[in-house]
Amino acid sequence: MHSAQFIRRREAGEYLRSQYGFGSAKTLAKLAVVGGGPEIFYAGPRTPLYTTEKLDAWARSKISPPVRSTSERKADDQAPVRPAPENSAEVGEK
């Protein structure tokens, strides 16, 4: 049985940057709060730990398939743009 090797957040950010060209400790910290980041383990109440296996899976999920031009990207791959309300009365209306 292979045991997981845990790394701290700063090292996890450095790993992502060196392997994939994106990511940082600050990004991982923000995603730990708002969601959408790689799976995290904790040592005690405040020490986040990551595994390279989980970091790799998360990073690969963020990378698109190869394309030859921007027009090849599917429309559903891009987040929809919602227009801002024209006045504050529209905010909260459904």
Helices and strands as residue ranges (DSSP letters): E 6-8, H 9-20, H 25-34, E 41-43, E 47-51, H 52-62, G 70-72, G 75-77, G 88-90
